[in-house]
Amino acid sequence: MSYGRGRSYGGGGRGFGGSPGPKPVEVGKEYEVDITEISRQGDGIARVQGFVVFVKDGKVGQKVKVKVTEVADRFSKAIIVVA
């Protein structure tokens, strides 16, 4: 008997690792967002097309214009330009 031979359970690299698709935000651009949560570090959390944006000094309930300062694979960071 042969158990597990010739089978691959690793996923074949489909959707794992690598870089995700294009991000809905870009460094230097401005977006209007609603801050819905606060992070453990005290920053506001907003979303642009589901993509997480950490907003420095943001407060829950604010609707603000932000400028993106950094974009990583799974989140971005921004500062408030107009409250």
C-alpha positions in Angstrom: 0.0 0.0 0.0 1.0 3.5 -0.7 -0.3 6.4 1.4 0.0 10.0 0.2 2.4 9.3 -2.7 1.8 11.3 -5.8 -0.5 13.7 -4.1 0.2 17.3 -3.4 -1.6 19.0 -0.5 0.5 22.2 -0.5 -2.0 24.2 -2.6 0.4 24.5 -5.5 1.1 28.2 -4.7 -2.3 29.4 -5.9 -3.1 32.4 -3.8 -0.5 31.7 -1.1 2.5 33.9 -0.5 3.6 36.1 -3.4 2.3 39.6 -3.7 -1.4 40.2 -3.6 -3.1 42.1 -6.5 -3.1 45.8 -6.9 -4.0 47.9 -3.9 -6.9 50.4 -4.0 -4.7 53.1 -2.4 -1.5 54.8 -3.5 1.2 56.7 -1.5 0.7 60.4 -1.8 -2.9 60.3 -2.9 -5.8 61.6 -0.8 -9.0 59.7 0.1 -12.2 60.5 2.0 -12.8 57.9 4.7 -15.0 57.0 7.7 -13.1 55.9 10.8 -14.9 52.9 12.2 -12.5 51.5 14.8 -9.4 52.2 16.8 -6.2 50.1 16.6 -4.3 48.7 19.6 -1.8 51.5 19.0 -4.5 54.1 19.1 -4.7 55.0 15.5 -8.1 55.2 13.6 -9.0 52.3 11.3 -10.8 53.1 8.0 -11.2 51.1 4.8 -10.9 51.9 1.1 -12.6 49.2 -0.9 -12.1 46.8 2.0 -8.4 47.6 2.3 -7.3 48.7 5.8 -6.0 52.2 6.3 -4.5 53.1 9.7 -5.1 56.8 10.3 -2.8 58.6 12.7 -4.8 60.4 15.4 -8.1 59.3 13.9 -11.2 58.9 16.1 -14.2 56.7 15.7 -17.0 58.4 13.9 -14.9 60.9 12.0 -15.3 61.4 8.3 -12.0 62.8 7.1 -9.8 63.3 4.1 -6.5 61.5 4.5 -3.2 61.3 2.7 -1.6 57.9 2.4 2.0 57.8 3.6 2.8 54.1 3.3 1.3 51.0 1.6 2.1 47.5 2.7 0.8 44.2 1.5 -2.3 44.1 3.8 -2.7 47.6 5.1 -1.7 51.2 4.6 -1.0 54.2 6.8 -2.3 57.7 6.4 -2.5 61.2 8.0 -5.5 63.4 8.3 -5.3 66.4 5.9 -8.9 67.8 6.4 -11.1 66.9 9.4 
